[in-house]
Amino acid sequence: MFAGRLILESLRLGTDIRTPGLRMDRILRVSVDGTTSAQPDEWSIVDFRGPDESADRFARQLAEALEPTHHWYADFRIGNDHVVVFPGKVIRYRTGDPRGHAQAVEYGLALGIPAAQLDWGELDD
């Protein structure tokens, strides 16, 4: 199974993602510090998971659905891989691979995503 987290405010208006077997595990609403001027200070977050065979389709759908002008990304893990989805681009690399991690971070920074938001956890350290 692949699993990850999605900020609902990151999606374009009218987004309709349909991925067989995708399910929500948790929904939360939080206040956030360090947002860009284009991002809201409160986010609605969904933890999700889905069957491995749907992961590539889901990544492509997310890449098309992410709002391109407000500095967003989404990510999930599948097996030993980390998939980072930006508007129009998917970067997949082996968890723990410093070059793959650096490529994803550099791409996010180039889009204007704050460095603090590109910290996706200890599994990539």
JOHU-V271986 format. One record per backbone hydrogen bond with DSSP energy under -1.0 kcal/mol. NH is the residue of the N-H (numbers start at 0). CO is the residue of the C=O. Records with the same first field share a line. If there is no record, write none. Layout:
NH: CO  CO
//
This chain:
1: 49
2: 76
3: 47
4: 74
5: 45
7: 43
9: 6
10: 7
11: 64
14: 11
21: 18
22: 48
24: 46
25: 46
27: 44
29: 42
31: 40
38: 35
42: 29
44: 27
45: 5
46: 25
47: 3
48: 22
49: 1
53: 50
54: 51
57: 53
58: 54
59: 55
60: 56
61: 57
62: 58
63: 59
64: 60
65: 61
66: 9
73: 84
74: 4
75: 82
76: 2
77: 80
80: 77
81: 92
82: 75
83: 90
84: 73
85: 88
87: 62
88: 85
90: 83
92: 81
94: 79
96: 93
100: 96
101: 97
102: 98
103: 99
104: 100
105: 101
106: 102
107: 103
108: 104
109: 105
110: 106
111: 108
112: 107
116: 113
117: 114
123: 120
124: 121
//
